Amino acid sequence: MAEVTLRDVEAARAAFDDAVVQQTGIDRSRSLSELTGAEVHLKMEHLQRTGSFKTRGAFNKLRQLDERGDVDRVVAASAGNHAQGVALAATNVGIDSTIVMPENAPQAKVEATREYGADVELRGEDFRAAMEYAESLTEDAGTEFVHAYDDPAIVAGQGTIGIEIHEQLPAVDTVVVPIGGGGLIGGISAALAELDPDVRVVGVQAERAATVPESLEKGLPTTVDSPETIADGIATGSISELTLGLIEAHVDEVVTVSDDEIARAELLLLERAKQLVEAAGAASVAAVLSDDLDVAGETVVPVLSGGNIDISMLQTVLTQALTERSQLLRLRVRIDDQPGEMTTLSGIIADTGANIRTVRHDRAVDDLRVGEAYLVFQVVTSGRGHAEKIIAEVRDAGYEVERVA
């Protein structure tokens, strides 16, 4: 089995072009530190030029292919971030690139990949389907497939983040890394294992895309046939023998987080740390905030792996998080279907200081009697206490009211 060592990672870093790969900062988060009882420092990898860590591995791989001199075109498959990294790196070294992306890939990532110079083809419903098609395009001489994580050169490039963390924050106790295919955590853990073996490396996966726990248990890579998570950047549904071997050798712990936890972490990062990250990038913070990972009293670095969030997904995440915090409230009120009822109820809600976003009539509902209807309000509130006050005021006015999802 191929290995990745600190020497490989150092060689990747030494060859980086500053126009393509940047050293990202580490910033202390006071809010997260107070919430966790730890010293939390965020590794700002979402601020890379392409918006994710993937540029590191892609540039290291493309640089090596350029030095070989026998590759005219590269092909890659990606849900978005690897695509942009390969496109930028290929353009930088002067090699043509074709990127295959799933048909449901976020439009912003598709457009950015094209802007970095790649030809983009949309094929398949998920990452694995896109990858199968991409591999079929490599039959021509001078064409090579660039895997997102099953490649020592890719892993070594990602591992340069480990060197930076070690240099920027020598006192670090724990590094928390999102896991999709395992290239990022494989490289970081390989570097830190030699630089400072006492550093704890923790991996985090989305619950419904978690491949690593079962893979570790069985001792071989396993797959999730239909990974379903808002964290599309880590929804690969598989890892490789290479990355599993690195995880087994160097990673101390792997935890999973729910989509709800990821959404809360995204909103917290936006509100408190003023950082806009995609769901995969927020997974590390979700893990730090979860009950499954104890970081109290430690100096901990969650890696914010990417910031390429699609606007429609941002809206979904914000709606979910606001609903959970009762800042977005949906009420169903049973009324006598008479003129003026909507005006009366709207006045009751307005008097509490809330803003009504939408309202609709429901008349075709089985449990309604003749002459009755439901009014369904979507209301913006200041929080849970305000929401409870609205419900109490409507009920005190003699209406049957319930909160609905």
Secondary structure as UniProt FT lines:
FT   HELIX           6..14
FT   TURN            18..20
FT   STRAND          26..28
FT   HELIX           30..36
FT   STRAND          39..43
FT   HELIX           45..47
FT   TURN            49..50
FT   HELIX           54..68
FT   STRAND          73..77
FT   HELIX           81..93
FT   STRAND          96..101
FT   TURN            103..104
FT   HELIX           107..115
FT   TURN            116..117
FT   STRAND          119..122
FT   HELIX           127..135
FT   TURN            136..137
FT   TURN            141..142
FT   STRAND          143..145
FT   HELIX           152..158
FT   HELIX           160..168
FT   TURN            170..171
FT   STRAND          174..178
FT   HELIX           183..195
FT   TURN            197..198
FT   STRAND          200..206
FT   HELIX           207..209
FT   HELIX           212..218
FT   HELIX           232..234
FT   HELIX           241..250
FT   STRAND          253..257
FT   HELIX           259..268
FT   HELIX           269..273
FT   HELIX           279..289
FT   TURN            291..292
FT   TURN            296..297
FT   STRAND          299..303
FT   HELIX           311..324
FT   TURN            325..326
FT   STRAND          328..336
FT   TURN            339..340
FT   HELIX           341..351
FT   TURN            352..353
FT   STRAND          355..362
FT   TURN            366..367
FT   TURN            370..371
FT   STRAND          372..380
FT   HELIX           384..396
FT   TURN            397..398
FT   STRAND          400..403
//
